[in-house]
């Protein structure tokens, strides 16, 4: 049997992998035939040798196979095995890929045909809210709706961070309902998520909100140079994506040619439509000029941020 777990939400895919491992351990108590195999720098023969070797206590083997999509030669040999005799026989393979994979490849299509597949996409906001409530329930805690909205705006869809914040808030309140002020006190906003919201506000011509979001970070002591670099990074991504859109590239081609994470492309795709290519070029040139002014001491970073937002 082959399982295939993949997708941009590495938190939930890892939880699913752990469920498979724990289910295996319940039946095969020794755990001696649970094997982790990294395909990145290995050959298929090393994997088949594991299957051919005798199992301790006549147990099934569980092979956790990682980085299959990072070794083209291994992929080719693995494909031949899938098309031939059942790879592993009665044993179990869990193909685990952290992040998105190229769904146009032969190996992906073959796994879709031969394995039990599960893709883990980032949860939409409505589903994240349900997930947050269930996680608080597991921690014997409750959160009021206003605090939940704020927590989601601070953390976004990073379930690794969200899980840690939920545990922190639950331990802090010890059975009492978590309020908005508790989130403000204990949870540090995700800068990248807030910078994206800042640029979204600028695209919507809401400069007041954009400045407010930036000043929240400044008040918390975040470095102005870092905030500026994040704005520069986001507009650079917008310009790259916009140029590829203008060149009539398809969405999959934009992801491939830009070298950006699919989630980054997805988030910025809509905002690109709010700017023309000439506007983005002028903004990026302005960012370059402001950066030079900061480095040469002509303007302090906090003032530069305000001026840049006002100019855009």
Buried (B, 14 or more C-beta within 10 A) or exposed (E): BBBBBBBBBBBBBBBBBEEBBEEBEEEBEEEEBBBEBEBEEBEBEEBBEBBEEEBEEEBBBBBBBBBBBEBEEBBEBBBEBBEEEEBBEEBBBBBBBBBBBEEEBEBBEBBEEBBEBEBBBBBEEEEBBEBBBEBBEEBEBBBBEEBBBBBBBBBBBBBEBBBEBBBBBBEEBEEEEBBBEBBBEBBEBBBBBBBBBBBBBBBEEBBEBBBEBBEBBBEEEBEBBEBBBBBBEBBEBBBBBBBBBEEEBEEEEBBBBBEBBBBBBBBBBEBBEBBEEEBBBBBBEBBEEBBEBBEEEEBEBBEBBBBBBEEB
